Amino acid sequence: MRLSELLSPSRIRVPLKAGDKEGILRELVGLMLAGNGGAAGGAGGARAGGGGGVSAAQADEILGAILERERQFPTGIGYGVAVPHGRCPALSGLVVVAGTTPAPIPYETIDGEPVRLFFLLAGPESHAGVHVKALSRISRLVRREPVRGRLLAARTAEEFHRALVEAEVA
């Protein structure tokens, strides 16, 4: 599975504008909304491209699931990266969005470092296998400093996506 197939440029924001953890999570979930060029996966599976994104009600449910997951066990994986994720029964497939911040954001991480690189995932329980594979793929990619560096240096969503595609074929 390629992460770049789950994450289209329309689901990437470079840079994210919020300056705190909850604001970042809200902004990322906002990328999923219908009419925002957002996530196709919510309406029809785990594919980048077509589809109109999630409804406002689904976005609220996703945000609630993400915030609850963060209260239970923060998702800062280290290296300046966080991968907030949650289950949302209303979705029919995995939804992935991503972004970077210009300045580090205080975030509970395993290495104590603030975060600039975010990947957010949400999906139904029925897609748990794809969810876990996506989390694993993200973790493997961002452990490589050159990959993190290229993602953080991206000035547009297209550059971010291109860096991701190139990292996955390297």
GUMARTI-824227 format. One record per residue: residue in one letter; x, y, z of N, C-alpha, C in turn. Coordinates in steps of 0.1 Angstrom, whole numbers. Each point is the difference from the previous one (the first is absolute). Layout:
BEGIN
<romar rest="a" n_c1="X" n_c2="Y" n_c3="Z" ca_c1="X" ca_c2="Y" ca_c3="Z" c_c1="X" c_c2="Y" c_c3="Z"/>
...
This chain:
BEGIN
<romar rest="m" n_c1="8" n_c2="-12" n_c3="0" ca_c1="-8" ca_c2="12" ca_c3="0" c_c1="9" c_c2="13" c_c3="0"/>
<romar rest="r" n_c1="-4" n_c2="9" n_c3="-8" ca_c1="8" ca_c2="12" ca_c3="-1" c_c1="-8" c_c2="11" c_c3="7"/>
<romar rest="l" n_c1="6" n_c2="7" n_c3="9" ca_c1="-6" ca_c2="11" ca_c3="6" c_c1="-4" c_c2="11" c_c3="-10"/>
<romar rest="s" n_c1="8" n_c2="2" n_c3="-10" ca_c1="-3" ca_c2="11" ca_c3="-10" c_c1="-13" c_c2="-3" c_c3="-7"/>
<romar rest="e" n_c1="-5" n_c2="-13" n_c3="0" ca_c1="-12" ca_c2="-3" ca_c3="-7" c_c1="-12" c_c2="3" c_c3="9"/>
<romar rest="l" n_c1="2" n_c2="1" n_c3="13" ca_c1="-10" ca_c2="4" ca_c3="10" c_c1="-1" c_c2="15" c_c3="2"/>
<romar rest="l" n_c1="10" n_c2="7" n_c3="-4" ca_c1="1" ca_c2="14" ca_c3="3" c_c1="3" c_c2="8" c_c3="-12"/>
<romar rest="s" n_c1="-11" n_c2="7" n_c3="-5" ca_c1="2" ca_c2="9" ca_c3="-12" c_c1="4" c_c2="14" c_c3="5"/>
<romar rest="p" n_c1="5" n_c2="8" n_c3="-10" ca_c1="4" ca_c2="13" ca_c3="4" c_c1="-12" c_c2="9" c_c3="6"/>
<romar rest="s" n_c1="-12" n_c2="-3" n_c3="-4" ca_c1="-12" ca_c2="7" ca_c3="5" c_c1="-2" c_c2="-3" c_c3="15"/>
<romar rest="r" n_c1="7" n_c2="-10" n_c3="5" ca_c1="-1" ca_c2="-3" ca_c3="14" c_c1="12" c_c2="3" c_c3="8"/>
<romar rest="i" n_c1="8" n_c2="9" n_c3="-5" ca_c1="13" ca_c2="5" ca_c3="6" c_c1="-1" c_c2="15" c_c3="2"/>
<romar rest="r" n_c1="4" n_c2="5" n_c3="11" ca_c1="1" ca_c2="14" ca_c3="2" c_c1="14" c_c2="4" c_c3="5"/>
<romar rest="v" n_c1="6" n_c2="8" n_c3="-9" ca_c1="14" ca_c2="5" ca_c3="3" c_c1="0" c_c2="15" c_c3="-2"/>
<romar rest="p" n_c1="1" n_c2="8" n_c3="10" ca_c1="0" ca_c2="-4" ca_c3="14" c_c1="-13" c_c2="0" c_c3="7"/>
<romar rest="l" n_c1="-1" n_c2="-7" n_c3="11" ca_c1="-12" ca_c2="0" ca_c3="8" c_c1="1" c_c2="14" c_c3="8"/>
<romar rest="k" n_c1="-12" n_c2="6" n_c3="2" ca_c1="0" ca_c2="13" ca_c3="6" c_c1="-1" c_c2="1" c_c3="15"/>
<romar rest="a" n_c1="-7" n_c2="-11" n_c3="6" ca_c1="-2" ca_c2="0" ca_c3="15" c_c1="13" c_c2="0" c_c3="7"/>
<romar rest="g" n_c1="0" n_c2="5" n_c3="12" ca_c1="12" ca_c2="0" ca_c3="8" c_c1="0" c_c2="-8" c_c3="13"/>
<romar rest="d" n_c1="-10" n_c2="-9" n_c3="1" ca_c1="-1" ca_c2="-9" ca_c3="12" c_c1="-5" c_c2="-13" c_c3="-4"/>
<romar rest="k" n_c1="1" n_c2="-10" n_c3="8" ca_c1="-3" ca_c2="-14" ca_c3="-3" c_c1="-15" c_c2="-1" c_c3="-4"/>
<romar rest="e" n_c1="-9" n_c2="5" n_c3="8" ca_c1="-14" ca_c2="-2" ca_c3="-4" c_c1="-4" c_c2="7" c_c3="-13"/>
<romar rest="g" n_c1="6" n_c2="12" n_c3="-2" ca_c1="-2" ca_c2="8" ca_c3="-12" c_c1="5" c_c2="-8" c_c3="-12"/>
<romar rest="i" n_c1="12" n_c2="-6" n_c3="1" ca_c1="5" ca_c2="-8" ca_c3="-11" c_c1="-9" c_c2="-12" c_c3="-3"/>
<romar rest="l" n_c1="-5" n_c2="-7" n_c3="11" ca_c1="-9" ca_c2="-11" ca_c3="-3" c_c1="-13" c_c2="4" c_c3="-7"/>
<romar rest="r" n_c1="-5" n_c2="12" n_c3="5" ca_c1="-12" ca_c2="5" ca_c3="-7" c_c1="2" c_c2="4" c_c3="-15"/>
<romar rest="e" n_c1="12" n_c2="6" n_c3="-2" ca_c1="3" ca_c2="4" ca_c3="-14" c_c1="2" c_c2="-13" c_c3="-9"/>
<romar rest="l" n_c1="7" n_c2="-10" n_c3="5" ca_c1="2" ca_c2="-12" ca_c3="-7" c_c1="-14" c_c2="-7" c_c3="-3"/>
<romar rest="v" n_c1="-8" n_c2="-1" n_c3="10" ca_c1="-14" ca_c2="-6" ca_c3="-3" c_c1="-7" c_c2="9" c_c3="-10"/>
<romar rest="g" n_c1="2" n_c2="13" n_c3="0" ca_c1="-7" ca_c2="9" ca_c3="-9" c_c1="4" c_c2="-3" c_c3="-15"/>
<romar rest="l" n_c1="12" n_c2="-6" n_c3="-2" ca_c1="4" ca_c2="-4" ca_c3="-13" c_c1="-8" c_c2="-11" c_c3="-6"/>
<romar rest="m" n_c1="-7" n_c2="-7" n_c3="9" ca_c1="-8" ca_c2="-11" ca_c3="-5" c_c1="-14" c_c2="4" c_c3="-4"/>
<romar rest="l" n_c1="-4" n_c2="12" n_c3="3" ca_c1="-14" ca_c2="4" ca_c3="-3" c_c1="-3" c_c2="1" c_c3="-15"/>
<romar rest="a" n_c1="-12" n_c2="-4" n_c3="-3" ca_c1="-5" ca_c2="1" ca_c3="-14" c_c1="0" c_c2="14" c_c3="-4"/>
<romar rest="g" n_c1="4" n_c2="3" n_c3="-13" ca_c1="0" ca_c2="14" ca_c3="-5" c_c1="13" c_c2="6" c_c3="4"/>
<romar rest="n" n_c1="9" n_c2="-7" n_c3="7" ca_c1="13" ca_c2="6" ca_c3="4" c_c1="11" c_c2="-7" c_c3="-8"/>
<romar rest="g" n_c1="-3" n_c2="-7" n_c3="-10" ca_c1="10" ca_c2="-8" ca_c3="-8" c_c1="5" c_c2="-11" c_c3="8"/>
<romar rest="g" n_c1="-8" n_c2="-4" n_c3="11" ca_c1="5" ca_c2="-10" ca_c3="10" c_c1="-2" c_c2="-14" c_c3="-4"/>
<romar rest="a" n_c1="1" n_c2="-8" n_c3="10" ca_c1="2" ca_c2="-14" ca_c3="-1" c_c1="-11" c_c2="-8" c_c3="-7"/>
<romar rest="a" n_c1="5" n_c2="-7" n_c3="-10" ca_c1="-9" ca_c2="-9" ca_c3="-7" c_c1="-3" c_c2="-13" c_c3="8"/>
<romar rest="g" n_c1="9" n_c2="-4" n_c3="8" ca_c1="-1" ca_c2="-12" ca_c3="7" c_c1="-12" c_c2="-1" c_c3="9"/>
<romar rest="g" n_c1="-5" n_c2="11" n_c3="5" ca_c1="-12" ca_c2="0" ca_c3="9" c_c1="-12" c_c2="-4" c_c3="-8"/>
<romar rest="a" n_c1="-1" n_c2="3" n_c3="-12" ca_c1="-12" ca_c2="-3" ca_c3="-8" c_c1="1" c_c2="-13" c_c3="-7"/>
<romar rest="g" n_c1="12" n_c2="-5" n_c3="-3" ca_c1="0" ca_c2="-12" ca_c3="-8" c_c1="13" c_c2="-8" c_c3="1"/>
<romar rest="g" n_c1="6" n_c2="-1" n_c3="11" ca_c1="12" ca_c2="-9" ca_c3="0" c_c1="13" c_c2="8" c_c3="2"/>
<romar rest="a" n_c1="10" n_c2="-8" n_c3="0" ca_c1="13" ca_c2="6" ca_c3="4" c_c1="8" c_c2="3" c_c3="-13"/>
<romar rest="r" n_c1="-5" n_c2="9" n_c3="-8" ca_c1="8" ca_c2="4" ca_c3="-12" c_c1="1" c_c2="15" c_c3="-1"/>
<romar rest="a" n_c1="11" n_c2="4" n_c3="-5" ca_c1="1" ca_c2="15" ca_c3="-3" c_c1="-8" c_c2="3" c_c3="-12"/>
<romar rest="g" n_c1="-3" n_c2="13" n_c3="-2" ca_c1="-7" ca_c2="4" ca_c3="-11" c_c1="-15" c_c2="2" c_c3="2"/>
<romar rest="g" n_c1="-8" n_c2="-1" n_c3="-10" ca_c1="-15" ca_c2="2" ca_c3="0" c_c1="-7" c_c2="-1" c_c3="13"/>
<romar rest="g" n_c1="-12" n_c2="4" n_c3="0" ca_c1="-8" ca_c2="-1" ca_c3="12" c_c1="0" c_c2="14" c_c3="7"/>
<romar rest="g" n_c1="-11" n_c2="2" n_c3="8" ca_c1="-2" ca_c2="13" ca_c3="5" c_c1="4" c_c2="3" c_c3="14"/>
<romar rest="g" n_c1="6" n_c2="-10" n_c3="7" ca_c1="4" ca_c2="3" ca_c3="14" c_c1="-11" c_c2="-5" c_c3="9"/>
<romar rest="v" n_c1="1" n_c2="4" n_c3="13" ca_c1="-9" ca_c2="-4" ca_c3="10" c_c1="-10" c_c2="12" c_c3="3"/>
<romar rest="s" n_c1="-11" n_c2="-4" n_c3="7" ca_c1="-9" ca_c2="10" ca_c3="4" c_c1="4" c_c2="7" c_c3="12"/>
<romar rest="a" n_c1="-6" n_c2="11" n_c3="4" ca_c1="3" ca_c2="7" ca_c3="12" c_c1="-3" c_c2="-8" c_c3="12"/>
<romar rest="a" n_c1="-10" n_c2="-8" n_c3="0" ca_c1="-3" ca_c2="-9" ca_c3="11" c_c1="11" c_c2="-11" c_c3="1"/>
<romar rest="q" n_c1="4" n_c2="-5" n_c3="-11" ca_c1="11" ca_c2="-10" ca_c3="1" c_c1="13" c_c2="6" c_c3="5"/>
<romar rest="a" n_c1="3" n_c2="13" n_c3="-4" ca_c1="12" ca_c2="7" ca_c3="4" c_c1="-1" c_c2="2" c_c3="15"/>
<romar rest="d" n_c1="-11" n_c2="3" n_c3="6" ca_c1="-2" ca_c2="2" ca_c3="14" c_c1="3" c_c2="-14" c_c3="7"/>
<romar rest="e" n_c1="-5" n_c2="-10" n_c3="-6" ca_c1="2" ca_c2="-14" ca_c3="6" c_c1="15" c_c2="-4" c_c3="0"/>
<romar rest="i" n_c1="6" n_c2="3" n_c3="-11" ca_c1="14" ca_c2="-2" ca_c3="-2" c_c1="8" c_c2="7" c_c3="10"/>
<romar rest="l" n_c1="-2" n_c2="13" n_c3="1" ca_c1="7" ca_c2="9" ca_c3="10" c_c1="-2" c_c2="-6" c_c3="14"/>
<romar rest="g" n_c1="-12" n_c2="-3" n_c3="4" ca_c1="-3" ca_c2="-6" ca_c3="13" c_c1="8" c_c2="-13" c_c3="2"/>
<romar rest="a" n_c1="1" n_c2="-8" n_c3="-10" ca_c1="7" ca_c2="-13" ca_c3="2" c_c1="15" c_c2="3" c_c3="1"/>
<romar rest="i" n_c1="5" n_c2="9" n_c3="-8" ca_c1="15" ca_c2="4" ca_c3="1" c_c1="3" c_c2="6" c_c3="14"/>
<romar rest="l" n_c1="-8" n_c2="9" n_c3="4" ca_c1="3" ca_c2="6" ca_c3="13" c_c1="-1" c_c2="-10" c_c3="12"/>
<romar rest="e" n_c1="-10" n_c2="-9" n_c3="-1" ca_c1="-1" ca_c2="-10" ca_c3="10" c_c1="13" c_c2="-9" c_c3="0"/>
<romar rest="r" n_c1="4" n_c2="-4" n_c3="-12" ca_c1="12" ca_c2="-8" ca_c3="-1" c_c1="12" c_c2="7" c_c3="5"/>
<romar rest="e" n_c1="1" n_c2="13" n_c3="-2" ca_c1="11" ca_c2="8" ca_c3="5" c_c1="0" c_c2="1" c_c3="15"/>
<romar rest="r" n_c1="-12" n_c2="0" n_c3="6" ca_c1="-1" ca_c2="0" ca_c3="15" c_c1="5" c_c2="-13" c_c3="6"/>
<romar rest="q" n_c1="-3" n_c2="-11" n_c3="-7" ca_c1="4" ca_c2="-13" ca_c3="5" c_c1="14" c_c2="-3" c_c3="-2"/>
<romar rest="f" n_c1="5" n_c2="3" n_c3="-12" ca_c1="14" ca_c2="-3" ca_c3="-3" c_c1="5" c_c2="10" c_c3="-11"/>
<romar rest="p" n_c1="8" n_c2="10" n_c3="3" ca_c1="4" ca_c2="9" ca_c3="-10" c_c1="8" c_c2="-7" c_c3="-12"/>
<romar rest="t" n_c1="-1" n_c2="6" n_c3="-12" ca_c1="5" ca_c2="-6" ca_c3="-12" c_c1="12" c_c2="6" c_c3="-6"/>
<romar rest="g" n_c1="8" n_c2="7" n_c3="9" ca_c1="12" ca_c2="6" ca_c3="-5" c_c1="11" c_c2="-12" c_c3="0"/>
<romar rest="i" n_c1="4" n_c2="-3" n_c3="-12" ca_c1="9" ca_c2="-12" ca_c3="-1" c_c1="15" c_c2="3" c_c3="0"/>
<romar rest="g" n_c1="3" n_c2="13" n_c3="2" ca_c1="14" ca_c2="4" ca_c3="1" c_c1="4" c_c2="6" c_c3="-14"/>
<romar rest="y" n_c1="13" n_c2="4" n_c3="0" ca_c1="5" ca_c2="6" ca_c3="-13" c_c1="-7" c_c2="12" c_c3="-4"/>
<romar rest="g" n_c1="-8" n_c2="7" n_c3="9" ca_c1="-8" ca_c2="11" ca_c3="-4" c_c1="-12" c_c2="-3" c_c3="-8"/>
<romar rest="v" n_c1="-5" n_c2="-12" n_c3="2" ca_c1="-11" ca_c2="-6" ca_c3="-8" c_c1="-11" c_c2="-4" c_c3="9"/>
<romar rest="a" n_c1="-13" n_c2="3" n_c3="-4" ca_c1="-11" ca_c2="-6" ca_c3="7" c_c1="-10" c_c2="-6" c_c3="-10"/>
<romar rest="v" n_c1="-6" n_c2="-11" n_c3="4" ca_c1="-9" ca_c2="-7" ca_c3="-8" c_c1="-13" c_c2="-3" c_c3="7"/>
<romar rest="p" n_c1="-8" n_c2="11" n_c3="3" ca_c1="-13" ca_c2="-1" ca_c3="6" c_c1="-9" c_c2="-9" c_c3="-8"/>
<romar rest="h" n_c1="-7" n_c2="-9" n_c3="6" ca_c1="-9" ca_c2="-9" ca_c3="-7" c_c1="-12" c_c2="-4" c_c3="9"/>
<romar rest="g" n_c1="-10" n_c2="-5" n_c3="-6" ca_c1="-12" ca_c2="-4" ca_c3="7" c_c1="-9" c_c2="-8" c_c3="-9"/>
<romar rest="r" n_c1="-10" n_c2="-7" n_c3="7" ca_c1="-10" ca_c2="-8" ca_c3="-7" c_c1="-13" c_c2="9" c_c3="-1"/>
<romar rest="c" n_c1="-6" n_c2="-1" n_c3="-12" ca_c1="-13" ca_c2="7" ca_c3="-2" c_c1="-9" c_c2="-9" c_c3="-8"/>
<romar rest="p" n_c1="-10" n_c2="-6" n_c3="7" ca_c1="-9" ca_c2="-9" ca_c3="-7" c_c1="-7" c_c2="5" c_c3="-12"/>
<romar rest="a" n_c1="-2" n_c2="13" n_c3="0" ca_c1="-8" ca_c2="7" ca_c3="-11" c_c1="8" c_c2="0" c_c3="-13"/>
<romar rest="l" n_c1="13" n_c2="-2" n_c3="0" ca_c1="8" ca_c2="-1" ca_c3="-12" c_c1="-1" c_c2="-13" c_c3="-7"/>
<romar rest="s" n_c1="1" n_c2="0" n_c3="-13" ca_c1="0" ca_c2="-13" ca_c3="-7" c_c1="14" c_c2="-5" c_c3="-4"/>
<romar rest="g" n_c1="10" n_c2="9" n_c3="3" ca_c1="14" ca_c2="-4" ca_c3="-4" c_c1="10" c_c2="9" c_c3="8"/>
<romar rest="l" n_c1="12" n_c2="-3" n_c3="-1" ca_c1="11" ca_c2="7" ca_c3="6" c_c1="2" c_c2="14" c_c3="-6"/>
<romar rest="v" n_c1="1" n_c2="10" n_c3="8" ca_c1="2" ca_c2="14" ca_c3="-4" c_c1="14" c_c2="4" c_c3="5"/>
<romar rest="v" n_c1="9" n_c2="6" n_c3="-8" ca_c1="13" ca_c2="4" ca_c3="4" c_c1="2" c_c2="15" c_c3="-4"/>
<romar rest="v" n_c1="4" n_c2="8" n_c3="9" ca_c1="4" ca_c2="14" ca_c3="-3" c_c1="13" c_c2="3" c_c3="6"/>
<romar rest="a" n_c1="7" n_c2="10" n_c3="-4" ca_c1="13" ca_c2="4" ca_c3="5" c_c1="3" c_c2="14" c_c3="-1"/>
<romar rest="g" n_c1="10" n_c2="5" n_c3="7" ca_c1="5" ca_c2="13" ca_c3="-1" c_c1="12" c_c2="3" c_c3="9"/>
<romar rest="t" n_c1="6" n_c2="11" n_c3="-3" ca_c1="12" ca_c2="5" ca_c3="8" c_c1="-3" c_c2="13" c_c3="6"/>
<romar rest="t" n_c1="7" n_c2="4" n_c3="10" ca_c1="-1" ca_c2="13" ca_c3="6" c_c1="13" c_c2="7" c_c3="-1"/>
<romar rest="p" n_c1="0" n_c2="14" n_c3="-1" ca_c1="12" ca_c2="7" ca_c3="-1" c_c1="8" c_c2="0" c_c3="13"/>
<romar rest="a" n_c1="-6" n_c2="-1" n_c3="11" ca_c1="6" ca_c2="0" ca_c3="13" c_c1="-4" c_c2="-13" c_c3="7"/>
<romar rest="p" n_c1="9" n_c2="-5" n_c3="9" ca_c1="-4" ca_c2="-12" ca_c3="7" c_c1="-12" c_c2="2" c_c3="10"/>
<romar rest="i" n_c1="-8" n_c2="-10" n_c3="1" ca_c1="-12" ca_c2="1" ca_c3="8" c_c1="2" c_c2="-9" c_c3="13"/>
<romar rest="p" n_c1="-2" n_c2="5" n_c3="12" ca_c1="1" ca_c2="-8" ca_c3="12" c_c1="-10" c_c2="-12" c_c3="-2"/>
<romar rest="y" n_c1="5" n_c2="-12" n_c3="3" ca_c1="-8" ca_c2="-12" ca_c3="-2" c_c1="6" c_c2="-11" c_c3="9"/>
<romar rest="e" n_c1="-8" n_c2="-8" n_c3="5" ca_c1="5" ca_c2="-11" ca_c3="8" c_c1="6" c_c2="-11" c_c3="-9"/>
<romar rest="t" n_c1="14" n_c2="-1" n_c3="1" ca_c1="7" ca_c2="-10" ca_c3="-9" c_c1="9" c_c2="-9" c_c3="8"/>
<romar rest="i" n_c1="3" n_c2="-11" n_c3="-6" ca_c1="8" ca_c2="-10" ca_c3="7" c_c1="15" c_c2="5" c_c3="3"/>
<romar rest="d" n_c1="4" n_c2="10" n_c3="-9" ca_c1="14" ca_c2="5" ca_c3="3" c_c1="0" c_c2="14" c_c3="6"/>
<romar rest="g" n_c1="-12" n_c2="5" n_c3="3" ca_c1="-1" ca_c2="14" ca_c3="6" c_c1="1" c_c2="11" c_c3="-9"/>
<romar rest="e" n_c1="2" n_c2="-2" n_c3="-13" ca_c1="2" ca_c2="11" ca_c3="-10" c_c1="-13" c_c2="5" c_c3="-5"/>
<romar rest="p" n_c1="-1" n_c2="13" n_c3="-3" ca_c1="-12" ca_c2="5" ca_c3="-6" c_c1="-1" c_c2="-5" c_c3="-15"/>
<romar rest="v" n_c1="-12" n_c2="2" n_c3="-6" ca_c1="-3" ca_c2="-6" ca_c3="-13" c_c1="-2" c_c2="11" c_c3="-10"/>
<romar rest="r" n_c1="4" n_c2="-3" n_c3="-12" ca_c1="-2" ca_c2="8" ca_c3="-12" c_c1="-6" c_c2="-8" c_c3="-12"/>
<romar rest="l" n_c1="0" n_c2="-13" n_c3="1" ca_c1="-5" ca_c2="-9" ca_c3="-11" c_c1="-11" c_c2="-8" c_c3="5"/>
<romar rest="f" n_c1="-12" n_c2="1" n_c3="-6" ca_c1="-12" ca_c2="-7" ca_c3="4" c_c1="-7" c_c2="-8" c_c3="-10"/>
<romar rest="f" n_c1="-4" n_c2="-12" n_c3="3" ca_c1="-8" ca_c2="-9" ca_c3="-8" c_c1="-12" c_c2="-4" c_c3="8"/>
<romar rest="l" n_c1="-12" n_c2="2" n_c3="-4" ca_c1="-12" ca_c2="-3" ca_c3="7" c_c1="-8" c_c2="-11" c_c3="-8"/>
<romar rest="l" n_c1="-4" n_c2="-10" n_c3="7" ca_c1="-7" ca_c2="-11" ca_c3="-6" c_c1="-13" c_c2="-3" c_c3="8"/>
<romar rest="a" n_c1="-11" n_c2="-3" n_c3="-8" ca_c1="-13" ca_c2="-4" ca_c3="6" c_c1="-6" c_c2="-10" c_c3="-9"/>
<romar rest="g" n_c1="-7" n_c2="-10" n_c3="7" ca_c1="-7" ca_c2="-10" ca_c3="-8" c_c1="-8" c_c2="-8" c_c3="9"/>
<romar rest="p" n_c1="-9" n_c2="-9" n_c3="-7" ca_c1="-8" ca_c2="-8" ca_c3="8" c_c1="7" c_c2="-12" c_c3="5"/>
<romar rest="e" n_c1="-5" n_c2="-7" n_c3="10" ca_c1="6" ca_c2="-12" ca_c3="6" c_c1="2" c_c2="-11" c_c3="-11"/>
<romar rest="s" n_c1="-9" n_c2="0" n_c3="-10" ca_c1="1" ca_c2="-10" ca_c3="-11" c_c1="13" c_c2="2" c_c3="-8"/>
<romar rest="h" n_c1="6" n_c2="11" n_c3="1" ca_c1="12" ca_c2="3" ca_c3="-8" c_c1="13" c_c2="0" c_c3="9"/>
<romar rest="a" n_c1="-1" n_c2="-7" n_c3="12" ca_c1="11" ca_c2="0" ca_c3="9" c_c1="13" c_c2="-5" c_c3="-6"/>
<romar rest="g" n_c1="-1" n_c2="-9" n_c3="-9" ca_c1="13" ca_c2="-5" ca_c3="-6" c_c1="7" c_c2="10" c_c3="-8"/>
<romar rest="v" n_c1="-8" n_c2="7" n_c3="-8" ca_c1="6" ca_c2="11" ca_c3="-9" c_c1="5" c_c2="11" c_c3="9"/>
<romar rest="h" n_c1="-8" n_c2="3" n_c3="11" ca_c1="4" ca_c2="11" ca_c3="10" c_c1="14" c_c2="-4" c_c3="6"/>
<romar rest="v" n_c1="2" n_c2="-12" n_c3="4" ca_c1="12" ca_c2="-4" ca_c3="7" c_c1="12" c_c2="0" c_c3="-11"/>
<romar rest="k" n_c1="-3" n_c2="-4" n_c3="-12" ca_c1="10" ca_c2="0" ca_c3="-10" c_c1="5" c_c2="14" c_c3="-3"/>
<romar rest="a" n_c1="-10" n_c2="9" n_c3="-1" ca_c1="3" ca_c2="14" ca_c3="-3" c_c1="9" c_c2="6" c_c3="12"/>
<romar rest="l" n_c1="-4" n_c2="-2" n_c3="12" ca_c1="8" ca_c2="4" ca_c3="11" c_c1="14" c_c2="-5" c_c3="0"/>
<romar rest="s" n_c1="1" n_c2="-13" n_c3="-3" ca_c1="14" ca_c2="-6" ca_c3="-1" c_c1="8" c_c2="7" c_c3="-12"/>
<romar rest="r" n_c1="-7" n_c2="2" n_c3="-11" ca_c1="7" ca_c2="6" ca_c3="-12" c_c1="5" c_c2="14" c_c3="4"/>
<romar rest="i" n_c1="-8" n_c2="8" n_c3="6" ca_c1="4" ca_c2="13" ca_c3="4" c_c1="12" c_c2="0" c_c3="9"/>
<romar rest="s" n_c1="-1" n_c2="-9" n_c3="10" ca_c1="11" ca_c2="-1" ca_c3="10" c_c1="13" c_c2="-4" c_c3="-7"/>
<romar rest="r" n_c1="-1" n_c2="-10" n_c3="-9" ca_c1="13" ca_c2="-4" ca_c3="-7" c_c1="5" c_c2="12" c_c3="-8"/>
<romar rest="l" n_c1="-8" n_c2="7" n_c3="-7" ca_c1="4" ca_c2="11" ca_c3="-9" c_c1="7" c_c2="11" c_c3="8"/>
<romar rest="v" n_c1="-7" n_c2="5" n_c3="11" ca_c1="5" ca_c2="12" ca_c3="7" c_c1="12" c_c2="-3" c_c3="9"/>
<romar rest="r" n_c1="3" n_c2="-13" n_c3="2" ca_c1="12" ca_c2="-3" ca_c3="8" c_c1="13" c_c2="4" c_c3="-8"/>
<romar rest="r" n_c1="-2" n_c2="1" n_c3="-13" ca_c1="12" ca_c2="4" ca_c3="-8" c_c1="1" c_c2="15" c_c3="-1"/>
<romar rest="e" n_c1="10" n_c2="6" n_c3="5" ca_c1="2" ca_c2="14" ca_c3="1" c_c1="-1" c_c2="7" c_c3="-13"/>
<romar rest="p" n_c1="6" n_c2="-5" n_c3="-11" ca_c1="-1" ca_c2="6" ca_c3="-13" c_c1="-15" c_c2="2" c_c3="-4"/>
<romar rest="v" n_c1="-8" n_c2="-10" n_c3="3" ca_c1="-14" ca_c2="1" ca_c3="-4" c_c1="-7" c_c2="10" c_c3="8"/>
<romar rest="r" n_c1="2" n_c2="0" n_c3="13" ca_c1="-6" ca_c2="11" ca_c3="9" c_c1="4" c_c2="14" c_c3="-5"/>
<romar rest="g" n_c1="13" n_c2="1" n_c3="-4" ca_c1="5" ca_c2="13" ca_c3="-4" c_c1="-6" c_c2="5" c_c3="-13"/>
<romar rest="r" n_c1="-2" n_c2="-9" n_c3="-9" ca_c1="-7" ca_c2="4" ca_c3="-13" c_c1="-15" c_c2="3" c_c3="2"/>
<romar rest="l" n_c1="-7" n_c2="-7" n_c3="9" ca_c1="-14" ca_c2="3" ca_c3="3" c_c1="-1" c_c2="13" c_c3="7"/>
<romar rest="l" n_c1="9" n_c2="3" n_c3="9" ca_c1="0" ca_c2="13" ca_c3="7" c_c1="4" c_c2="11" c_c3="-9"/>
<romar rest="a" n_c1="8" n_c2="-2" n_c3="-9" ca_c1="5" ca_c2="11" ca_c3="-9" c_c1="-10" c_c2="3" c_c3="-11"/>
<romar rest="a" n_c1="-10" n_c2="-9" n_c3="-2" ca_c1="-10" ca_c2="2" ca_c3="-11" c_c1="-7" c_c2="13" c_c3="2"/>
<romar rest="r" n_c1="-1" n_c2="8" n_c3="-11" ca_c1="-7" ca_c2="13" ca_c3="1" c_c1="-15" c_c2="-1" c_c3="-5"/>
<romar rest="t" n_c1="-3" n_c2="-11" n_c3="-6" ca_c1="-14" ca_c2="-2" ca_c3="-5" c_c1="-4" c_c2="-14" c_c3="3"/>
<romar rest="a" n_c1="-13" n_c2="-2" n_c3="-1" ca_c1="-6" ca_c2="-14" ca_c3="2" c_c1="6" c_c2="-9" c_c3="-11"/>
<romar rest="e" n_c1="2" n_c2="5" n_c3="-12" ca_c1="5" ca_c2="-8" ca_c3="-11" c_c1="14" c_c2="-4" c_c3="3"/>
<romar rest="e" n_c1="8" n_c2="9" n_c3="5" ca_c1="14" ca_c2="-4" ca_c3="3" c_c1="1" c_c2="-10" c_c3="11"/>
<romar rest="f" n_c1="-9" n_c2="1" n_c3="10" ca_c1="-1" ca_c2="-9" ca_c3="11" c_c1="-4" c_c2="-14" c_c3="-5"/>
<romar rest="h" n_c1="-10" n_c2="0" n_c3="-9" ca_c1="-4" ca_c2="-13" ca_c3="-6" c_c1="11" c_c2="-6" c_c3="-8"/>
<romar rest="r" n_c1="6" n_c2="8" n_c3="-8" ca_c1="11" ca_c2="-5" ca_c3="-9" c_c1="12" c_c2="-6" c_c3="9"/>
<romar rest="a" n_c1="3" n_c2="6" n_c3="11" ca_c1="10" ca_c2="-5" ca_c3="9" c_c1="-4" c_c2="-13" c_c3="6"/>
<romar rest="l" n_c1="-13" n_c2="-2" n_c3="3" ca_c1="-5" ca_c2="-12" ca_c3="5" c_c1="1" c_c2="-11" c_c3="-10"/>
<romar rest="v" n_c1="-4" n_c2="3" n_c3="-12" ca_c1="0" ca_c2="-10" ca_c3="-11" c_c1="15" c_c2="-4" c_c3="-2"/>
<romar rest="e" n_c1="9" n_c2="9" n_c3="-1" ca_c1="14" ca_c2="-3" ca_c3="-2" c_c1="6" c_c2="-8" c_c3="11"/>
<romar rest="a" n_c1="-4" n_c2="3" n_c3="12" ca_c1="5" ca_c2="-8" ca_c3="12" c_c1="-5" c_c2="-14" c_c3="0"/>
<romar rest="e" n_c1="-12" n_c2="-2" n_c3="-5" ca_c1="-6" ca_c2="-14" ca_c3="-1" c_c1="6" c_c2="-9" c_c3="-11"/>
<romar rest="v" n_c1="6" n_c2="6" n_c3="-10" ca_c1="6" ca_c2="-8" ca_c3="-11" c_c1="15" c_c2="-1" c_c3="3"/>
<romar rest="a" n_c1="6" n_c2="7" n_c3="9" ca_c1="14" ca_c2="0" ca_c3="3" c_c1="4" c_c2="-13" c_c3="7"/>
